[in-house]
């Protein structure tokens, strides 16, 4: 972490004296030199993960991890050589992991959308250790590929992409990436917070392992499909009981069928169907199959509105991709048809911003 060396007040101005990072930040380094090598990027993220671990150990969340908040400083080693080290800085959005001791306004998207976890974009209160690790994984993506994971014409477009699109596979932007580095990025940036690294030290160890030529142990475990034991086969029971007319032997071949009236004989399997009961049994079976088919059709019919709502949400996002605040009609049309659809919250926010923009313009004209 960047150290705070002193603090005070001069002529009414509060000030902090911070450790000087003579090499700038990781974002500027990548912009100046293009995509970094795997070793350079892993070394930066390894150091930053160590700093993030200290932040979490103090009970804090960073909430705005991105390349420009990872600073680079050179240190002199004992043997006289210099070594660059990454430091985590800019804790302006930090808050306590527990409690409401926030130092920023509530009800806003805080941070840089391209590096925020999808659950935080949906609800700023969902910030967690896992969302900090998402930001560090997205930073590694940028250092390796030379570009952010999501880009768009405006922050609003980037927010929509980050909330709803899968995290991009780094191999598509950088085909030569080491698969072990790719596994680290995808493990840190899984959409489900439960599928990400559990703590920053795990990410740090994986980076160190790959730098040493080993596999990323934690990433491999997180990306491994979860195998579940096969369920035990239930005992085969025939739920049908057939009617056997009096005076006829049962299908099991027993000659001692009742002499009068009707009785029921439980069946052990379909192979025992015989005689007059055969047709009755299969009528019941056909009715059950027909009921299943009808039920499946009803389920598919019930799912159709949801599918149409998703398609409409994708269409309205594409229509508003160039400038989501230029034309309110796509958002209005969507809300009129799908007031509870997957893009309803985005549409409401867009319309509110459009109204506020129109009011501001009207005020300026007056």
C-alpha positions as YAML, in Angstrom:
chain: A
units: angstrom
residues:
- id: 1
  name: UNK
  ca: [0.00, 0.00, 0.00]
- id: 2
  name: UNK
  ca: [0.98, 3.63, -0.46]
- id: 3
  name: UNK
  ca: [2.10, 4.95, 2.93]
- id: 4
  name: UNK
  ca: [0.84, 8.16, 4.48]
- id: 5
  name: UNK
  ca: [3.91, 9.97, 5.84]
- id: 6
  name: UNK
  ca: [2.31, 12.99, 7.46]
- id: 7
  name: UNK
  ca: [-0.91, 15.03, 7.65]
- id: 8
  name: UNK
  ca: [-1.79, 18.53, 8.76]
- id: 9
  name: UNK
  ca: [-3.54, 21.80, 8.05]
- id: 10
  name: UNK
  ca: [-2.03, 24.98, 6.58]
- id: 11
  name: UNK
  ca: [-3.94, 28.23, 6.07]
- id: 12
  name: UNK
  ca: [-7.22, 26.36, 6.37]
- id: 13
  name: UNK
  ca: [-6.22, 23.66, 3.89]
- id: 14
  name: UNK
  ca: [-6.00, 20.03, 4.97]
- id: 15
  name: UNK
  ca: [-3.15, 18.06, 3.44]
- id: 16
  name: UNK
  ca: [-1.61, 14.60, 3.33]
- id: 17
  name: UNK
  ca: [2.01, 13.77, 2.54]
- id: 18
  name: UNK
  ca: [2.03, 10.45, 0.71]
- id: 19
  name: UNK
  ca: [4.76, 8.09, -0.42]
- id: 20
  name: UNK
  ca: [6.03, 9.12, -3.86]
- id: 21
  name: UNK
  ca: [5.48, 6.65, -6.72]
- id: 22
  name: UNK
  ca: [8.19, 7.62, -9.17]
- id: 23
  name: UNK
  ca: [6.97, 5.34, -11.98]
- id: 24
  name: UNK
  ca: [3.39, 6.59, -12.10]
- id: 25
  name: UNK
  ca: [0.54, 4.09, -12.17]
- id: 26
  name: UNK
  ca: [-0.12, 0.80, -13.94]
- id: 27
  name: UNK
  ca: [-2.68, 2.39, -16.26]
- id: 28
  name: UNK
  ca: [-0.21, 4.93, -17.61]
- id: 29
  name: UNK
  ca: [2.44, 2.22, -17.90]
- id: 30
  name: UNK
  ca: [0.13, 0.09, -20.05]
- id: 31
  name: UNK
  ca: [-0.92, 3.12, -22.11]
- id: 32
  name: UNK
  ca: [2.71, 4.06, -22.77]
- id: 33
  name: UNK
  ca: [4.06, 0.59, -23.53]
- id: 34
  name: UNK
  ca: [0.97, -1.29, -24.71]
- id: 35
  name: UNK
  ca: [0.00, -4.63, -23.23]
- id: 36
  name: UNK
  ca: [2.47, -5.77, -20.60]
- id: 37
  name: UNK
  ca: [4.13, -9.16, -20.59]
- id: 38
  name: UNK
  ca: [2.61, -11.90, -18.47]
- id: 39
  name: UNK
  ca: [5.45, -11.63, -15.96]
- id: 40
  name: UNK
  ca: [5.19, -7.85, -15.66]
- id: 41
  name: UNK
  ca: [1.42, -7.95, -15.18]
- id: 42
  name: UNK
  ca: [1.52, -10.84, -12.69]
- id: 43
  name: UNK
  ca: [4.23, -9.11, -10.65]
- id: 44
  name: UNK
  ca: [2.09, -5.97, -10.39]
- id: 45
  name: UNK
  ca: [-1.06, -7.87, -9.40]
- id: 46
  name: UNK
  ca: [0.87, -10.02, -6.91]
- id: 47
  name: UNK
  ca: [2.10, -6.88, -5.11]
- id: 48
  name: UNK
  ca: [-1.31, -5.20, -5.31]
- id: 49
  name: UNK
  ca: [-3.01, -8.30, -3.89]
- id: 50
  name: UNK
  ca: [-0.68, -8.14, -0.90]
- id: 51
  name: UNK
  ca: [-1.71, -4.52, -0.31]
- id: 52
  name: UNK
  ca: [-5.39, -5.40, -0.76]
- id: 53
  name: UNK
  ca: [-5.00, -8.19, 1.78]
- id: 54
  name: UNK
  ca: [-3.78, -5.61, 4.32]
- id: 55
  name: UNK
  ca: [-6.78, -3.39, 3.55]
- id: 56
  name: UNK
  ca: [-9.19, -6.27, 4.12]
- id: 57
  name: UNK
  ca: [-7.37, -7.33, 7.29]
- id: 58
  name: UNK
  ca: [-8.04, -3.81, 8.64]
- id: 59
  name: UNK
  ca: [-11.75, -4.33, 8.01]
- id: 60
  name: UNK
  ca: [-11.92, -2.03, 4.98]
- id: 61
  name: UNK
  ca: [-13.00, -2.36, 1.35]
- id: 62
  name: UNK
  ca: [-11.27, -0.41, -1.41]
- id: 63
  name: UNK
  ca: [-14.25, -0.32, -3.85]
- id: 64
  name: UNK
  ca: [-12.38, 1.33, -6.74]
- id: 65
  name: UNK
  ca: [-9.56, -0.94, -7.84]
- id: 66
  name: UNK
  ca: [-8.41, -0.17, -11.37]
- id: 67
  name: UNK
  ca: [-5.07, 0.31, -13.18]
- id: 68
  name: UNK
  ca: [-4.77, 4.01, -12.28]
- id: 69
  name: UNK
  ca: [-5.08, 3.19, -8.57]
- id: 70
  name: UNK
  ca: [-2.17, 0.73, -8.66]
- id: 71
  name: UNK
  ca: [0.97, 2.87, -8.34]
- id: 72
  name: UNK
  ca: [4.51, 1.81, -9.25]
- id: 73
  name: UNK
  ca: [7.62, 2.74, -7.28]
- id: 74
  name: UNK
  ca: [11.23, 1.61, -7.60]
- id: 75
  name: UNK
  ca: [13.11, 0.38, -4.54]
- id: 76
  name: UNK
  ca: [16.80, -0.23, -4.02]
- id: 77
  name: UNK
  ca: [17.55, -3.83, -3.07]
- id: 78
  name: UNK
  ca: [20.28, -4.83, -0.61]
- id: 79
  name: UNK
  ca: [22.53, -5.89, -3.48]
- id: 80
  name: UNK
  ca: [22.28, -2.45, -5.07]
- id: 81
  name: UNK
  ca: [19.82, -3.41, -7.79]
- id: 82
  name: UNK
  ca: [16.53, -1.58, -8.19]
- id: 83
  name: UNK
  ca: [13.20, -3.32, -8.30]
- id: 84
  name: UNK
  ca: [9.75, -1.96, -9.16]
- id: 85
  name: UNK
  ca: [6.95, -2.63, -6.69]
- id: 86
  name: UNK
  ca: [3.22, -2.05, -7.07]
- id: 87
  name: UNK
  ca: [1.36, -0.16, -4.36]
- id: 88
  name: UNK
  ca: [-2.40, 0.17, -3.88]
- id: 89
  name: UNK
  ca: [-3.49, 3.80, -3.56]
- id: 90
  name: UNK
  ca: [-6.50, 6.11, -3.65]
- id: 91
  name: UNK
  ca: [-8.74, 4.92, -0.82]
- id: 92
  name: UNK
  ca: [-11.20, 7.76, -1.44]
- id: 93
  name: UNK
  ca: [-14.12, 5.34, -1.78]
- id: 94
  name: UNK
  ca: [-13.05, 2.98, 0.99]
- id: 95
  name: UNK
  ca: [-15.50, 2.04, 3.72]
- id: 96
  name: UNK
  ca: [-15.79, -0.40, 6.58]
- id: 97
  name: UNK
  ca: [-16.71, -3.97, 5.64]
- id: 98
  name: UNK
  ca: [-19.39, -3.95, 8.37]
- id: 99
  name: UNK
  ca: [-21.63, -1.08, 9.35]
- id: 100
  name: UNK
  ca: [-22.70, 2.13, 7.66]
- id: 101
  name: UNK
  ca: [-19.53, 4.21, 8.16]
- id: 102
  name: UNK
  ca: [-19.37, 5.30, 4.52]
- id: 103
  name: UNK
  ca: [-17.39, 8.36, 3.52]
- id: 104
  name: UNK
  ca: [-19.25, 8.86, 0.22]
- id: 105
  name: UNK
  ca: [-22.81, 9.56, -0.84]
- id: 106
  name: UNK
  ca: [-25.25, 6.67, -0.90]
- id: 107
  name: UNK
  ca: [-27.58, 5.76, -3.75]
- id: 108
  name: UNK
  ca: [-24.92, 6.23, -6.42]
- id: 109
  name: UNK
  ca: [-22.72, 3.99, -8.52]
- id: 110
  name: UNK
  ca: [-19.33, 4.58, -6.92]
- id: 111
  name: UNK
  ca: [-16.17, 3.65, -8.79]
- id: 112
  name: UNK
  ca: [-15.29, 3.05, -12.44]
- id: 113
  name: UNK
  ca: [-17.97, 0.92, -14.21]
- id: 114
  name: UNK
  ca: [-15.58, -1.17, -16.35]
- id: 115
  name: UNK
  ca: [-13.85, -2.46, -13.21]
- id: 116
  name: UNK
  ca: [-16.86, -2.86, -10.92]
- id: 117
  name: UNK
  ca: [-18.44, -6.23, -10.20]
- id: 118
  name: UNK
  ca: [-21.96, -6.67, -11.64]
- id: 119
  name: UNK
  ca: [-23.55, -7.01, -8.21]
- id: 120
  name: UNK
  ca: [-22.07, -3.64, -7.16]
- id: 121
  name: UNK
  ca: [-23.39, -1.96, -10.32]
- id: 122
  name: UNK
  ca: [-26.83, -3.26, -9.39]
- id: 123
  name: UNK
  ca: [-26.52, -2.25, -5.72]
- id: 124
  name: UNK
  ca: [-23.59, -0.29, -4.26]
- id: 125
  name: UNK
  ca: [-24.33, -1.84, -0.86]
- id: 126
  name: UNK
  ca: [-23.30, -5.26, -2.27]
- id: 127
  name: UNK
  ca: [-19.60, -4.29, -2.20]
- id: 128
  name: UNK
  ca: [-17.52, -7.04, -0.60]
- id: 129
  name: UNK
  ca: [-14.10, -8.67, -0.55]
- id: 130
  name: UNK
  ca: [-15.20, -10.56, -3.68]
- id: 131
  name: UNK
  ca: [-16.04, -7.33, -5.54]
- id: 132
  name: UNK
  ca: [-12.61, -5.87, -4.67]
- id: 133
  name: UNK
  ca: [-11.00, -8.99, -6.12]
- id: 134
  name: UNK
  ca: [-13.11, -8.58, -9.25]
- id: 135
  name: UNK
  ca: [-11.59, -5.11, -9.71]
- id: 136
  name: UNK
  ca: [-8.08, -6.49, -9.33]
- id: 137
  name: UNK
  ca: [-8.82, -9.29, -11.82]
- id: 138
  name: UNK
  ca: [-10.23, -6.76, -14.31]
- id: 139
  name: UNK
  ca: [-7.05, -4.70, -13.82]
- id: 140
  name: UNK
  ca: [-4.97, -7.76, -14.71]
- id: 141
  name: UNK
  ca: [-7.13, -8.18, -17.84]
- id: 142
  name: UNK
  ca: [-6.31, -4.60, -18.90]
- id: 143
  name: UNK
  ca: [-2.57, -4.96, -18.26]
- id: 144
  name: UNK
  ca: [-2.46, -8.20, -20.30]
- id: 145
  name: UNK
  ca: [-4.69, -7.15, -23.22]
- id: 146
  name: UNK
  ca: [-3.99, -3.40, -23.31]
- id: 147
  name: UNK
  ca: [-7.67, -2.44, -23.06]
- id: 148
  name: UNK
  ca: [-10.48, -2.38, -20.47]
- id: 149
  name: UNK
  ca: [-12.83, -5.36, -20.26]
- id: 150
  name: UNK
  ca: [-15.80, -3.20, -21.34]
- id: 151
  name: UNK
  ca: [-15.88, -0.13, -23.59]
- id: 152
  name: UNK
  ca: [-18.72, 2.06, -24.82]
- id: 153
  name: UNK
  ca: [-19.71, 5.53, -26.01]
- id: 154
  name: UNK
  ca: [-20.61, 6.64, -22.49]
- id: 155
  name: UNK
  ca: [-20.32, 5.44, -18.89]
- id: 156
  name: UNK
  ca: [-23.98, 4.46, -19.05]
- id: 157
  name: UNK
  ca: [-23.33, 2.08, -21.95]
- id: 158
  name: UNK
  ca: [-20.31, 0.59, -20.14]
- id: 159
  name: UNK
  ca: [-22.44, 0.10, -17.03]
- id: 160
  name: UNK
  ca: [-25.08, -1.79, -19.03]
- id: 161
  name: UNK
  ca: [-22.48, -4.05, -20.62]
- id: 162
  name: UNK
  ca: [-20.76, -4.78, -17.31]
- id: 163
  name: UNK
  ca: [-24.06, -5.58, -15.61]
- id: 164
  name: UNK
  ca: [-25.48, -7.92, -18.23]
- id: 165
  name: UNK
  ca: [-22.71, -9.30, -20.48]
- id: 166
  name: UNK
  ca: [-20.40, -12.17, -19.50]
- id: 167
  name: UNK
  ca: [-16.89, -11.12, -18.54]
- id: 168
  name: UNK
  ca: [-14.83, -11.26, -21.77]
- id: 169
  name: UNK
  ca: [-12.41, -14.11, -22.27]
- id: 170
  name: UNK
  ca: [-8.92, -12.51, -22.33]
- id: 171
  name: UNK
  ca: [-7.85, -14.99, -25.01]
- id: 172
  name: UNK
  ca: [-10.12, -13.22, -27.51]
- id: 173
  name: UNK
  ca: [-8.21, -9.95, -27.06]
- id: 174
  name: UNK
  ca: [-4.80, -11.56, -26.50]
- id: 175
  name: UNK
  ca: [-4.61, -14.98, -28.23]
- id: 176
  name: UNK
  ca: [-1.07, -15.62, -26.94]
- id: 177
  name: UNK
  ca: [-1.95, -15.31, -23.26]
- id: 178
  name: UNK
  ca: [-0.67, -18.05, -20.97]
- id: 179
  name: UNK
  ca: [-3.64, -20.25, -20.06]
- id: 180
  name: UNK
  ca: [-2.64, -20.08, -16.39]
- id: 181
  name: UNK
  ca: [-2.92, -16.28, -16.45]
- id: 182
  name: UNK
  ca: [-6.28, -16.64, -18.20]
- id: 183
  name: UNK
  ca: [-7.51, -18.93, -15.42]
- id: 184
  name: UNK
  ca: [-6.51, -16.37, -12.78]
- id: 185
  name: UNK
  ca: [-8.44, -13.59, -14.56]
- id: 186
  name: UNK
  ca: [-11.57, -15.68, -15.03]
- id: 187
  name: UNK
  ca: [-11.47, -16.92, -11.43]
- id: 188
  name: UNK
  ca: [-11.18, -13.36, -10.08]
- id: 189
  name: UNK
  ca: [-13.89, -12.04, -12.42]
- id: 190
  name: UNK
  ca: [-16.54, -14.76, -12.19]
- id: 191
  name: UNK
  ca: [-20.04, -13.27, -12.32]
- id: 192
  name: UNK
  ca: [-21.05, -15.19, -9.20]
- id: 193
  name: UNK
  ca: [-19.17, -13.74, -6.18]
- id: 194
  name: UNK
  ca: [-19.15, -17.21, -4.59]
- id: 195
  name: UNK
  ca: [-17.08, -18.50, -7.52]
- id: 196
  name: UNK
  ca: [-14.29, -15.91, -7.11]
- id: 197
  name: UNK
  ca: [-11.22, -16.00, -4.91]
- id: 198
  name: UNK
  ca: [-12.17, -16.12, -1.23]
- id: 199
  name: UNK
  ca: [-9.39, -13.73, -0.18]
- id: 200
  name: UNK
  ca: [-6.68, -11.56, -1.68]
- id: 201
  name: UNK
  ca: [-3.91, -13.82, -0.38]
- id: 202
  name: UNK
  ca: [-5.20, -16.62, -2.63]
- id: 203
  name: UNK
  ca: [-4.89, -14.37, -5.68]
- id: 204
  name: UNK
  ca: [-1.40, -13.30, -4.56]
- id: 205
  name: UNK
  ca: [-0.30, -16.94, -4.14]
- id: 206
  name: UNK
  ca: [-1.63, -17.90, -7.58]
- id: 207
  name: UNK
  ca: [0.29, -15.04, -9.21]
- id: 208
  name: UNK
  ca: [3.45, -16.08, -7.34]
- id: 209
  name: UNK
  ca: [2.97, -19.71, -8.38]
- id: 210
  name: UNK
  ca: [2.66, -18.87, -12.08]
- id: 211
  name: UNK
  ca: [5.72, -16.61, -11.85]
- id: 212
  name: UNK
  ca: [7.56, -19.63, -10.42]
- id: 213
  name: UNK
  ca: [6.39, -21.86, -13.27]
- id: 214
  name: UNK
  ca: [3.65, -23.61, -11.27]
- id: 215
  name: UNK
  ca: [-0.10, -23.88, -11.77]
- id: 216
  name: UNK
  ca: [-2.49, -21.39, -10.10]
- id: 217
  name: UNK
  ca: [-3.78, -23.73, -7.41]
- id: 218
  name: UNK
  ca: [-6.78, -21.71, -6.26]
- id: 219
  name: UNK
  ca: [-7.90, -20.69, -9.75]
- id: 220
  name: UNK
  ca: [-7.75, -24.30, -10.95]
- id: 221
  name: UNK
  ca: [-9.90, -25.40, -8.01]
- id: 222
  name: UNK
  ca: [-12.43, -22.62, -8.59]
- id: 223
  name: UNK
  ca: [-12.70, -23.34, -12.31]
- id: 224
  name: UNK
  ca: [-12.98, -27.11, -11.86]
- id: 225
  name: UNK
  ca: [-16.53, -28.37, -12.47]
- id: 226
  name: UNK
  ca: [-18.24, -29.34, -9.26]
- id: 227
  name: UNK
  ca: [-18.97, -33.06, -9.43]
- id: 228
  name: UNK
  ca: [-21.95, -34.31, -7.50]
- id: 229
  name: UNK
  ca: [-22.51, -37.95, -6.55]
- id: 230
  name: UNK
  ca: [-25.11, -39.63, -8.71]
- id: 231
  name: UNK
  ca: [-28.41, -40.08, -6.87]
- id: 232
  name: UNK
  ca: [-29.32, -43.57, -5.86]
- id: 233
  name: UNK
  ca: [-31.84, -45.22, -8.10]
- id: 234
  name: UNK
  ca: [-35.17, -45.48, -6.28]
- id: 235
  name: UNK
  ca: [-36.71, -48.89, -5.97]
- id: 236
  name: UNK
  ca: [-38.79, -49.63, -9.02]
- id: 237
  name: UNK
  ca: [-42.40, -49.59, -8.05]
- id: 238
  name: UNK
  ca: [-45.33, -49.90, -10.35]
- id: 239
  name: UNK
  ca: [-47.83, -47.28, -9.26]
- id: 240
  name: UNK
  ca: [-50.63, -48.93, -11.21]
- id: 241
  name: UNK
  ca: [-52.77, -51.66, -9.71]
- id: 242
  name: UNK
  ca: [-54.75, -53.63, -12.21]
- id: 243
  name: UNK
  ca: [-58.21, -55.02, -11.91]
- id: 244
  name: UNK
  ca: [-58.50, -58.79, -12.28]
- id: 245
  name: UNK
  ca: [-61.97, -60.15, -13.07]
- id: 246
  name: UNK
  ca: [-63.15, -62.97, -10.82]
- id: 247
  name: UNK
  ca: [-62.48, -66.46, -11.96]
- id: 248
  name: UNK
  ca: [-59.40, -65.54, -14.00]
- id: 249
  name: UNK
  ca: [-55.86, -66.31, -12.87]
- id: 250
  name: UNK
  ca: [-53.69, -63.37, -12.00]
- id: 251
  name: UNK
  ca: [-50.95, -62.33, -14.44]
- id: 252
  name: UNK
  ca: [-48.34, -63.69, -12.08]
- id: 253
  name: UNK
  ca: [-49.54, -67.16, -12.89]
- id: 254
  name: UNK
  ca: [-51.02, -67.78, -9.46]
- id: 255
  name: UNK
  ca: [-54.01, -70.13, -9.82]
- id: 256
  name: UNK
  ca: [-55.55, -68.96, -6.55]
- id: 257
  name: UNK
  ca: [-57.29, -65.80, -7.81]
- id: 258
  name: UNK
  ca: [-60.46, -64.91, -5.86]
- id: 259
  name: UNK
  ca: [-63.53, -66.73, -7.00]
- id: 260
  name: UNK
  ca: [-65.93, -63.81, -6.87]
- id: 261
  name: UNK
  ca: [-65.88, -60.05, -7.39]
- id: 262
  name: UNK
  ca: [-62.92, -57.95, -8.38]
- id: 263
  name: UNK
  ca: [-59.64, -57.70, -6.61]
- id: 264
  name: UNK
  ca: [-56.46, -55.69, -7.16]
- id: 265
  name: UNK
  ca: [-53.10, -57.30, -7.69]
- id: 266
  name: UNK
  ca: [-49.99, -55.09, -7.20]
- id: 267
  name: UNK
  ca: [-47.60, -55.36, -10.15]
- id: 268
  name: UNK
  ca: [-43.81, -55.66, -9.84]
- id: 269
  name: UNK
  ca: [-43.01, -54.64, -13.42]
- id: 270
  name: UNK
  ca: [-44.35, -54.04, -16.90]
- id: 271
  name: UNK
  ca: [-43.28, -57.53, -17.99]
- id: 272
  name: UNK
  ca: [-46.12, -59.00, -15.99]
- id: 273
  name: UNK
  ca: [-48.87, -57.36, -17.99]
- id: 274
  name: UNK
  ca: [-51.19, -59.96, -19.40]
- id: 275
  name: UNK
  ca: [-54.77, -60.80, -20.09]
- id: 276
  name: UNK
  ca: [-57.72, -58.42, -19.84]
- id: 277
  name: UNK
  ca: [-55.82, -56.01, -17.56]
- id: 278
  name: UNK
  ca: [-53.26, -55.17, -20.27]
- id: 279
  name: UNK
  ca: [-55.42, -52.63, -22.10]
- id: 280
  name: UNK
  ca: [-56.58, -50.95, -18.91]
- id: 281
  name: UNK
  ca: [-53.01, -50.49, -17.70]
- id: 282
  name: UNK
  ca: [-51.84, -48.93, -20.93]
- id: 283
  name: UNK
  ca: [-54.81, -46.57, -21.00]
- id: 284
  name: UNK
  ca: [-53.61, -45.23, -17.66]
- id: 285
  name: UNK
  ca: [-50.04, -45.03, -18.95]
- id: 286
  name: UNK
  ca: [-51.15, -43.14, -22.08]
- id: 287
  name: UNK
  ca: [-53.11, -40.70, -19.96]
- id: 288
  name: UNK
  ca: [-50.03, -40.06, -17.81]
- id: 289
  name: UNK
  ca: [-47.84, -39.45, -20.89]
- id: 290
  name: UNK
  ca: [-50.45, -37.10, -22.37]
- id: 291
  name: UNK
  ca: [-50.60, -35.20, -19.09]
- id: 292
  name: UNK
  ca: [-46.82, -34.85, -19.08]
- id: 293
  name: UNK
  ca: [-46.79, -33.52, -22.65]
- id: 294
  name: UNK
  ca: [-49.54, -31.02, -21.90]
- id: 295
  name: UNK
  ca: [-47.75, -29.92, -18.73]
- id: 296
  name: UNK
  ca: [-44.48, -29.42, -20.63]
- id: 297
  name: UNK
  ca: [-46.33, -27.33, -23.19]
- id: 298
  name: UNK
  ca: [-47.81, -25.16, -20.46]
- id: 299
  name: UNK
  ca: [-44.33, -24.63, -18.94]
- id: 300
  name: UNK
  ca: [-42.92, -23.56, -22.31]
- id: 301
  name: UNK
  ca: [-45.88, -21.25, -22.86]
- id: 302
  name: UNK
  ca: [-45.29, -19.69, -19.44]
- id: 303
  name: UNK
  ca: [-41.62, -19.11, -20.29]
- id: 304
  name: UNK
  ca: [-42.39, -17.38, -23.60]
- id: 305
  name: UNK
  ca: [-43.18, -13.91, -22.11]
- id: 306
  name: UNK
  ca: [-39.88, -13.98, -20.19]
- id: 307
  name: UNK
  ca: [-38.00, -14.84, -23.39]
- id: 308
  name: UNK
  ca: [-39.72, -12.00, -25.25]
- id: 309
  name: UNK
  ca: [-38.87, -9.59, -22.39]
- id: 310
  name: UNK
  ca: [-35.18, -10.54, -22.61]
- id: 311
  name: UNK
  ca: [-35.18, -10.03, -26.38]
- id: 312
  name: UNK
  ca: [-36.87, -6.64, -25.96]
- id: 313
  name: UNK
  ca: [-34.30, -5.66, -23.32]
- id: 314
  name: UNK
  ca: [-31.44, -6.55, -25.68]
- id: 315
  name: UNK
  ca: [-33.09, -4.56, -28.49]
- id: 316
  name: UNK
  ca: [-33.59, -1.41, -26.44]
- id: 317
  name: UNK
  ca: [-29.99, -1.55, -25.17]
- id: 318
  name: UNK
  ca: [-28.73, -1.82, -28.75]
- id: 319
  name: UNK
  ca: [-30.99, 1.06, -29.86]
- id: 320
  name: UNK
  ca: [-29.64, 3.26, -27.06]
- id: 321
  name: UNK
  ca: [-26.01, 2.15, -27.36]
- id: 322
  name: UNK
  ca: [-24.80, 5.21, -29.30]
- id: 323
  name: UNK
  ca: [-26.28, 7.79, -26.91]
- id: 324
  name: UNK
  ca: [-28.74, 6.47, -24.31]
- id: 325
  name: UNK
  ca: [-29.80, 10.00, -23.30]
- id: 326
  name: UNK
  ca: [-30.57, 11.33, -26.78]
- id: 327
  name: UNK
  ca: [-34.00, 9.79, -27.37]
- id: 328
  name: UNK
  ca: [-36.42, 8.70, -24.62]
- id: 329
  name: UNK
  ca: [-38.75, 6.79, -26.96]
- id: 330
  name: UNK
  ca: [-36.99, 3.37, -26.89]
- id: 331
  name: UNK
  ca: [-37.02, 3.43, -23.09]
- id: 332
  name: UNK
  ca: [-40.66, 4.62, -22.96]
- id: 333
  name: UNK
  ca: [-41.79, 1.93, -25.41]
- id: 334
  name: UNK
  ca: [-40.00, -0.72, -23.43]
- id: 335
  name: UNK
  ca: [-41.56, 0.33, -20.10]
- id: 336
  name: UNK
  ca: [-45.05, 0.44, -21.64]
- id: 337
  name: UNK
  ca: [-44.74, -3.18, -22.73]
- id: 338
  name: UNK
  ca: [-42.48, -4.63, -20.05]
- id: 339
  name: UNK
  ca: [-42.88, -2.60, -16.84]
- id: 340
  name: UNK
  ca: [-41.28, -5.46, -14.87]
- id: 341
  name: UNK
  ca: [-38.80, -6.58, -17.56]
- id: 342
  name: UNK
  ca: [-35.06, -7.14, -17.07]
- id: 343
  name: UNK
  ca: [-34.22, -3.64, -18.39]
- id: 344
  name: UNK
  ca: [-36.99, -1.82, -16.49]
- id: 345
  name: UNK
  ca: [-34.62, -0.35, -13.91]
- id: 346
  name: UNK
  ca: [-32.22, 0.85, -16.63]
- id: 347
  name: UNK
  ca: [-35.12, 2.42, -18.54]
- id: 348
  name: UNK
  ca: [-36.36, 4.26, -15.45]
- id: 349
  name: UNK
  ca: [-32.87, 5.61, -14.71]
- id: 350
  name: UNK
  ca: [-32.38, 6.68, -18.34]
- id: 351
  name: UNK
  ca: [-35.73, 8.50, -18.45]
- id: 352
  name: UNK
  ca: [-34.98, 10.23, -15.15]
- id: 353
  name: UNK
  ca: [-31.60, 11.42, -16.46]
- id: 354
  name: UNK
  ca: [-33.20, 12.59, -19.71]
- id: 355
  name: UNK
  ca: [-35.77, 14.62, -17.77]
- id: 356
  name: UNK
  ca: [-33.07, 16.14, -15.57]
- id: 357
  name: UNK
  ca: [-31.00, 17.02, -18.64]
- id: 358
  name: UNK
  ca: [-34.02, 18.63, -20.31]
- id: 359
  name: UNK
  ca: [-34.79, 20.66, -17.18]
- id: 360
  name: UNK
  ca: [-31.15, 21.84, -17.00]
- id: 361
  name: UNK
  ca: [-31.19, 22.90, -20.64]
- id: 362
  name: UNK
  ca: [-34.49, 24.75, -20.15]
- id: 363
  name: UNK
  ca: [-33.04, 26.58, -17.16]
- id: 364
  name: UNK
  ca: [-29.97, 27.62, -19.13]
- id: 365
  name: UNK
  ca: [-32.12, 28.96, -21.99]
- id: 366
  name: UNK
  ca: [-34.14, 31.06, -19.56]
...
